[in-house]
Amino acid sequence: MRGFVFRILITALGLWAAASIVPGISIAGWRSLAVAALALGLVNAIVRPVLLILTFPITVLTLGLFLLVVNGLSLEIVAWLVPGFSVAGLGAAILGALVVGLTSWFASTFISGSGRIVHVGKVEVHDRRLDG
């Protein structure tokens, strides 16, 4: 349960960053942000797999770049569902999805699947020669 809450908070952070950075994305308040984060999680869990299957051929042809469009469409669906969260167009949705994805990826590196904060330590290697 704690991991789920952290994932929603990370998604909300990504949506807030997208609204701050990308022109064309706006959020009316913190309630809209929370509902949009929850809705994006549901859309990614339910609708996105269907979109991925339907767009698989064009995704292969574009070497995966079409996934940006699929993620943008997911963000557009959330904007359509959630009042107070708006996206001006597909271009803004694609850029917003990119910001949300990068923010979520970066923040998720510090949180495990169970919701525990992972400490990243440094690795030191002594007395190793690379020239063999």
Backbone as a chain_set.jsonl record, in Angstrom:
{"seq": "MRGFVFRILITALGLWAAASIVPGISIAGWRSLAVAALALGLVNAIVRPVLLILTFPITVLTLGLFLLVVNGLSLEIVAWLVPGFSVAGLGAAILGALVVGLTSWFASTFISGSGRIVHVGKVEVHDRRLDG", "coords": {"N": [[0.828, -1.192, 0.0], [1.945, 1.215, 0.774], [3.871, 1.563, -1.194], [2.234, 2.003, -3.419], [1.073, 4.462, -2.77], [3.362, 6.076, -2.743], [4.061, 5.888, -5.459], [1.897, 7.202, -6.659], [2.294, 9.744, -5.58], [4.762, 10.334, -6.762], [3.995, 10.376, -9.455], [2.238, 12.539, -9.33], [4.084, 14.535, -8.721], [5.524, 14.528, -11.128], [3.476, 15.352, -12.898], [3.0, 17.909, -11.902], [5.492, 19.077, -12.43], [5.444, 18.946, -15.217], [3.3, 20.652, -15.759], [4.422, 22.996, -14.885], [6.607, 23.347, -16.575], [5.947, 22.817, -19.31], [4.342, 24.657, -21.764], [0.849, 24.958, -22.191], [-0.137, 22.942, -20.645], [-2.137, 22.735, -17.858], [-3.055, 22.907, -14.41], [-5.668, 23.075, -12.142], [-5.715, 23.009, -9.326], [-4.581, 21.51, -6.2], [-6.218, 19.324, -5.7], [-7.165, 18.587, -8.216], [-4.726, 17.883, -9.264], [-4.072, 15.616, -7.688], [-6.181, 13.862, -8.366], [-5.73, 13.664, -11.105], [-3.224, 12.403, -11.109], [-3.887, 9.919, -9.997], [-5.742, 9.077, -11.931], [-4.054, 8.953, -14.165], [-2.418, 6.83, -13.447], [-4.332, 4.76, -13.51], [-5.14, 4.866, -16.213], [-2.709, 4.235, -17.435], [-2.49, 1.635, -16.546], [-4.725, 0.31, -17.579], [-5.728, 1.297, -20.138], [-3.444, 1.949, -21.678], [-1.97, -0.516, -22.25], [-3.66, -1.675, -24.193], [-3.54, 0.274, -26.198], [-0.831, 0.021, -26.815], [-0.707, -2.538, -27.951], [-2.368, -2.189, -30.198], [-0.938, -0.276, -31.624], [1.452, -1.458, -32.214], [2.701, -2.267, -34.748], [3.37, 0.249, -36.021], [4.947, 1.305, -34.054], [7.148, -0.388, -34.115], [8.069, 0.197, -36.704], [8.882, 2.855, -36.362], [10.949, 2.559, -34.68], [10.373, 2.602, -31.952], [9.84, 5.242, -31.307], [7.232, 6.057, -31.582], [6.064, 5.479, -29.224], [6.191, 7.732, -27.662], [4.073, 9.225, -28.659], [1.966, 7.559, -27.934], [2.149, 7.726, -25.144], [1.594, 10.433, -24.885], [-1.049, 10.437, -25.816], [-2.214, 9.006, -23.727], [-1.957, 10.885, -21.678], [-3.608, 12.859, -22.735], [-6.08, 11.545, -22.587], [-6.395, 11.45, -19.818], [-6.614, 14.193, -19.327], [-9.037, 14.636, -20.552], [-10.724, 13.203, -18.895], [-10.455, 14.283, -16.281], [-11.666, 17.001, -14.563], [-10.38, 20.308, -14.353], [-7.821, 19.733, -15.051], [-5.958, 20.315, -17.812], [-4.927, 19.937, -21.213], [-3.413, 21.442, -23.946], [-2.975, 20.469, -26.556], [-1.87, 17.804, -28.794], [0.899, 18.012, -29.103], [1.731, 19.385, -26.779], [0.874, 17.466, -24.994], [2.56, 15.306, -25.604], [5.1, 16.358, -24.956], [4.585, 16.872, -22.243], [4.093, 14.261, -21.314], [6.617, 13.231, -21.679], [8.083, 14.73, -19.796], [6.767, 13.923, -17.426], [7.349, 11.191, -17.499], [10.202, 11.168, -17.37], [10.596, 12.445, -14.891], [9.259, 10.652, -13.191], [10.772, 8.336, -13.63], [13.302, 9.144, -12.631], [12.686, 9.745, -9.914], [11.736, 7.274, -9.082], [13.989, 5.725, -8.905], [14.904, 5.979, -6.378], [13.114, 4.72, -4.73], [11.878, 1.65, -3.624], [9.977, -1.228, -4.826], [8.249, -1.874, -2.766], [7.863, 0.485, -1.52], [9.781, 1.451, 0.136], [12.427, 3.69, 0.933], [15.296, 3.771, -0.971], [18.676, 3.652, -0.343], [21.299, 5.044, -2.024], [24.469, 4.088, -2.471], [28.029, 4.683, -2.801], [30.335, 2.969, -4.899], [33.418, 1.554, -4.401], [36.449, 0.645, -5.878], [39.442, -0.957, -5.409], [42.877, -1.421, -6.21], [42.741, -2.51, -8.858], [43.591, -3.385, -12.095], [43.275, -2.233, -15.359], [44.628, -2.662, -17.717], [45.482, -5.22, -18.023]], "CA": [[0.0, 0.0, 0.0], [2.831, 2.365, 0.859], [4.47, 1.712, -2.512], [1.219, 2.593, -4.287], [0.953, 5.881, -2.409], [4.565, 6.745, -3.224], [3.984, 5.97, -6.921], [0.94, 8.267, -6.971], [2.975, 11.003, -5.259], [5.771, 10.555, -7.803], [3.269, 10.774, -10.659], [1.766, 13.904, -9.086], [5.256, 15.394, -8.868], [5.781, 14.625, -12.563], [2.441, 16.183, -13.509], [3.257, 19.287, -11.481], [6.651, 19.535, -13.193], [5.005, 19.138, -16.601], [2.479, 21.866, -15.801], [5.31, 24.135, -14.671], [7.59, 23.478, -17.656], [5.379, 22.734, -20.659], [3.197, 25.533, -22.028], [-0.296, 24.216, -22.719], [-0.636, 22.028, -19.612], [-2.489, 23.493, -16.66], [-3.729, 22.192, -13.327], [-6.425, 24.078, -11.399], [-5.41, 22.985, -7.899], [-3.957, 20.269, -5.723], [-7.174, 18.214, -5.825], [-7.104, 18.161, -9.621], [-3.433, 17.21, -9.425], [-4.16, 14.285, -7.081], [-7.09, 13.039, -9.168], [-5.063, 13.41, -12.381], [-2.179, 11.406, -10.871], [-4.57, 8.632, -9.843], [-6.307, 8.712, -13.231], [-2.963, 8.563, -15.055], [-2.058, 5.466, -13.051], [-5.356, 3.842, -14.016], [-5.059, 4.842, -17.684], [-1.502, 3.485, -17.779], [-2.69, 0.221, -16.222], [-5.841, -0.303, -18.299], [-5.869, 1.714, -21.532], [-2.159, 1.971, -22.375], [-1.626, -1.805, -22.868], [-4.455, -1.853, -25.41], [-2.936, 1.161, -27.192], [0.456, -0.541, -27.225], [-0.961, -3.664, -28.859], [-2.919, -1.678, -31.457], [0.053, 0.533, -32.351], [2.723, -2.18, -32.269], [3.409, -2.192, -36.04], [3.974, 1.571, -36.257], [6.0, 1.469, -33.053], [8.318, -1.091, -34.64], [8.561, 0.955, -37.857], [9.525, 4.088, -35.908], [11.971, 2.15, -33.706], [9.939, 2.919, -30.602], [9.533, 6.66, -31.1], [5.784, 6.252, -31.509], [5.656, 5.362, -27.816], [5.982, 9.095, -27.166], [2.709, 9.595, -29.033], [1.065, 6.755, -27.102], [2.157, 8.331, -23.804], [0.861, 11.69, -25.012], [-2.474, 10.101, -25.875], [-2.632, 8.658, -22.365], [-2.107, 12.137, -20.939], [-4.811, 13.5, -23.282], [-7.24, 10.844, -22.013], [-6.519, 11.923, -18.437], [-7.13, 15.566, -19.39], [-10.444, 14.541, -20.914], [-11.466, 12.634, -17.765], [-10.321, 15.01, -15.015], [-11.904, 18.446, -14.629], [-9.331, 21.067, -13.693], [-6.547, 19.367, -15.661], [-6.16, 20.502, -19.257], [-3.782, 19.86, -22.118], [-3.811, 22.243, -25.1], [-2.931, 19.718, -27.806], [-1.058, 16.586, -28.77], [2.305, 18.385, -28.9], [1.906, 19.634, -25.345], [0.694, 16.183, -24.301], [3.773, 14.499, -25.792], [6.147, 16.949, -24.107], [4.202, 16.635, -20.856], [4.319, 12.849, -21.007], [8.067, 13.064, -21.573], [8.487, 15.286, -18.497], [6.241, 13.029, -16.383], [8.117, 9.942, -17.557], [11.56, 11.388, -16.849], [10.492, 12.713, -13.455], [8.901, 9.398, -12.514], [11.931, 7.437, -13.706], [14.329, 9.617, -11.719], [12.237, 9.595, -8.526], [11.561, 5.853, -8.78], [15.278, 5.098, -8.616], [15.144, 6.09, -4.947], [12.049, 4.046, -3.992], [11.721, 0.256, -4.031], [8.619, -1.625, -5.156], [7.424, -1.914, -1.56], [7.685, 1.83, -1.004], [10.882, 1.849, 1.011], [13.414, 4.554, 0.313], [16.524, 3.044, -1.234], [19.862, 4.478, -0.21], [22.257, 4.796, -3.087], [25.822, 4.277, -1.963], [29.041, 4.668, -3.843], [31.105, 1.739, -5.004], [34.844, 1.822, -4.533], [37.243, -0.495, -6.329], [40.853, -0.701, -5.149], [43.88, -2.352, -6.729], [42.303, -3.183, -10.084], [44.274, -2.875, -13.278], [42.483, -2.429, -16.556], [45.456, -2.958, -18.877], [45.643, -6.635, -18.001]], "C": [[0.877, 1.262, 0.0], [3.514, 2.63, -0.484], [3.513, 2.367, -3.498], [1.09, 4.09, -4.033], [2.173, 6.652, -2.903], [4.541, 6.898, -4.743], [3.015, 7.074, -7.352], [1.568, 9.627, -6.683], [4.04, 11.344, -6.304], [5.106, 10.996, -9.105], [2.739, 12.196, -10.516], [2.912, 14.905, -9.214], [5.589, 15.598, -10.348], [4.753, 15.486, -13.275], [2.63, 17.647, -13.145], [4.437, 19.871, -12.255], [6.262, 19.806, -14.643], [4.17, 20.411, -16.729], [3.334, 23.115, -15.623], [6.205, 24.405, -15.882], [6.935, 23.629, -19.026], [4.229, 23.731, -20.81], [2.063, 24.72, -22.655], [-0.838, 23.184, -21.752], [-0.926, 22.868, -18.374], [-3.267, 22.62, -15.681], [-4.376, 23.244, -12.438], [-6.053, 24.116, -9.913], [-4.848, 21.644, -7.489], [-4.913, 19.088, -5.814], [-7.19, 17.677, -7.257], [-5.809, 17.42, -9.891], [-3.486, 15.788, -8.871], [-5.049, 13.358, -7.9], [-6.45, 12.699, -10.513], [-3.96, 12.362, -12.223], [-2.791, 10.013, -10.725], [-5.14, 8.156, -11.176], [-5.212, 8.289, -14.213], [-2.467, 7.157, -14.723], [-3.043, 4.446, -13.587], [-5.315, 3.736, -15.54], [-3.838, 4.044, -18.128], [-1.665, 1.992, -17.515], [-3.727, -0.449, -17.114], [-5.816, 0.021, -19.789], [-4.555, 1.588, -22.299], [-1.753, 0.604, -22.955], [-2.405, -2.08, -24.156], [-3.892, -0.982, -26.533], [-1.609, 0.602, -27.705], [0.281, -1.701, -28.193], [-1.456, -3.167, -30.214], [-1.886, -0.926, -32.289], [1.399, -0.175, -32.49], [3.417, -2.087, -33.627], [4.073, -0.83, -36.287], [5.067, 1.87, -35.232], [7.28, 0.779, -33.525], [8.92, -0.32, -35.81], [9.307, 2.225, -37.447], [10.595, 3.816, -34.852], [11.651, 2.621, -32.286], [9.579, 4.37, -30.361], [8.035, 6.932, -31.004], [5.264, 6.072, -30.087], [5.468, 6.731, -27.18], [4.565, 9.57, -27.467], [1.703, 8.826, -28.177], [1.004, 7.333, -25.689], [1.423, 9.671, -23.816], [-0.638, 11.471, -25.093], [-3.016, 9.71, -24.503], [-2.847, 9.916, -21.535], [-3.328, 12.92, -21.437], [-6.083, 12.858, -22.723], [-7.474, 11.301, -20.582], [-7.074, 13.346, -18.417], [-8.61, 15.584, -19.745], [-11.296, 14.07, -19.728], [-11.518, 13.532, -16.539], [-10.622, 16.493, -15.22], [-10.827, 19.19, -13.83], [-7.938, 20.728, -14.184], [-6.733, 19.46, -17.159], [-4.837, 20.448, -20.0], [-4.222, 20.497, -23.424], [-3.817, 21.459, -26.409], [-2.009, 18.524, -27.686], [0.423, 16.904, -28.552], [2.61, 18.641, -27.433], [1.777, 18.339, -24.556], [1.938, 15.315, -24.427], [4.91, 15.044, -24.939], [5.848, 16.73, -22.623], [4.43, 15.196, -20.435], [5.802, 12.551, -20.874], [8.581, 13.58, -20.234], [8.012, 14.378, -17.361], [7.044, 11.735, -16.345], [9.515, 10.095, -16.992], [11.549, 11.651, -15.344], [10.184, 11.439, -12.676], [10.07, 8.418, -12.51], [12.99, 7.846, -12.689], [13.915, 9.395, -10.265], [12.095, 8.127, -8.138], [12.878, 5.142, -8.498], [15.584, 5.112, -7.128], [14.111, 5.353, -4.105], [11.897, 2.63, -4.529], [10.255, -0.038, -4.35], [7.69, -1.653, -3.957], [7.218, -0.537, -0.952], [8.775, 2.287, -0.067], [11.865, 2.716, 0.251], [14.729, 3.794, 0.222], [17.686, 4.021, -1.125], [20.862, 4.077, -1.286], [23.638, 5.113, -2.538], [26.826, 4.26, -3.094], [29.839, 3.374, -3.766], [32.563, 2.125, -5.204], [35.562, 0.54, -4.926], [38.71, -0.118, -6.153], [41.7, -1.781, -5.794], [43.39, -3.165, -7.924], [43.038, -2.548, -11.241], [43.424, -3.2, -14.504], [43.313, -2.832, -17.765], [45.957, -4.393, -18.925], [46.961, -7.218, -17.986]], "O": [[0.58, 2.241, -0.685], [3.713, 3.783, -0.867], [3.925, 3.187, -4.318], [1.008, 4.885, -4.97], [2.037, 7.759, -3.425], [4.959, 7.933, -5.263], [3.288, 7.799, -8.309], [1.392, 10.565, -7.46], [4.198, 12.504, -6.683], [5.605, 11.895, -9.782], [2.784, 12.974, -11.469], [2.73, 15.996, -9.754], [5.901, 16.712, -10.769], [5.105, 16.266, -14.159], [2.441, 18.528, -13.984], [4.392, 21.023, -12.686], [6.706, 20.793, -15.229], [4.317, 21.16, -17.695], [3.002, 24.175, -16.153], [6.523, 25.557, -16.178], [7.337, 24.485, -19.814], [3.248, 23.66, -20.069], [2.294, 23.896, -23.54], [-1.893, 22.601, -22.004], [-0.07, 23.617, -17.903], [-4.023, 21.728, -16.068], [-3.718, 24.198, -12.023], [-6.083, 25.188, -9.31], [-4.66, 20.753, -8.317], [-4.466, 17.954, -5.988], [-7.224, 16.467, -7.478], [-5.785, 16.451, -10.649], [-2.998, 14.857, -9.511], [-4.707, 12.194, -8.107], [-6.602, 11.583, -11.01], [-3.776, 11.523, -13.104], [-2.267, 9.041, -11.27], [-5.037, 6.977, -11.514], [-5.415, 7.37, -15.006], [-2.135, 6.384, -15.622], [-2.643, 3.385, -14.067], [-5.44, 2.643, -16.092], [-3.912, 3.267, -19.081], [-1.043, 1.173, -18.19], [-3.628, -1.646, -17.383], [-5.876, -0.887, -20.617], [-4.556, 1.162, -23.454], [-1.231, 0.566, -24.069], [-1.862, -2.653, -25.101], [-3.777, -1.427, -27.674], [-1.305, 0.703, -28.894], [1.042, -1.83, -29.152], [-1.022, -3.658, -31.256], [-1.949, -0.937, -33.518], [2.39, 0.46, -32.85], [4.624, -1.849, -33.666], [5.224, -0.776, -36.72], [6.007, 2.61, -35.522], [8.375, 1.314, -33.348], [10.141, -0.193, -35.906], [10.26, 2.625, -38.115], [11.086, 4.742, -34.206], [12.544, 2.988, -31.523], [9.054, 4.698, -29.297], [7.619, 7.927, -30.409], [4.14, 6.472, -29.783], [4.669, 6.878, -26.255], [3.933, 10.231, -26.643], [0.697, 9.389, -27.745], [-0.074, 7.419, -25.101], [0.715, 10.004, -22.865], [-1.414, 12.228, -24.508], [-4.15, 10.046, -24.161], [-3.811, 10.004, -20.774], [-4.008, 13.573, -20.644], [-7.051, 13.555, -22.422], [-8.615, 11.516, -20.175], [-7.914, 13.669, -17.578], [-9.351, 16.453, -19.287], [-12.445, 14.486, -19.577], [-12.522, 13.543, -15.827], [-9.915, 17.171, -15.966], [-10.421, 18.743, -12.757], [-6.968, 21.367, -13.778], [-7.573, 18.76, -17.725], [-3.79, 20.851, -19.494], [-5.273, 20.15, -23.963], [-4.609, 21.774, -27.297], [-1.44, 18.261, -26.627], [1.125, 16.144, -27.884], [3.62, 18.174, -26.907], [2.482, 18.134, -23.567], [2.333, 14.657, -23.464], [5.608, 14.28, -24.272], [6.752, 16.438, -21.841], [4.903, 14.935, -19.329], [6.205, 11.722, -20.059], [9.423, 12.938, -19.605], [8.772, 14.097, -16.434], [7.378, 11.243, -15.268], [9.969, 9.252, -16.22], [12.396, 11.138, -14.613], [10.778, 11.183, -11.628], [10.327, 7.751, -11.508], [13.518, 7.002, -11.965], [14.715, 8.907, -9.466], [12.314, 7.774, -6.979], [12.88, 4.062, -7.909], [16.426, 4.346, -6.66], [14.214, 5.355, -2.878], [11.799, 2.426, -5.739], [9.393, 0.82, -4.161], [6.48, -1.477, -4.103], [6.482, -0.396, 0.024], [8.709, 3.392, 0.473], [12.106, 2.5, -0.937], [15.213, 3.244, 1.211], [17.675, 5.087, -1.742], [21.214, 2.905, -1.424], [23.937, 6.254, -2.186], [26.505, 3.866, -4.215], [29.991, 2.776, -2.701], [32.89, 2.928, -6.077], [35.303, -0.524, -4.364], [39.169, 0.899, -6.673], [41.273, -2.93, -5.905], [43.606, -4.375, -7.986], [43.101, -1.324, -11.357], [42.924, -4.315, -14.65], [42.753, -3.302, -18.755], [46.771, -4.739, -19.781], [47.095, -8.441, -17.967]]}, "num_chains": 1, "name": "protein.A"}
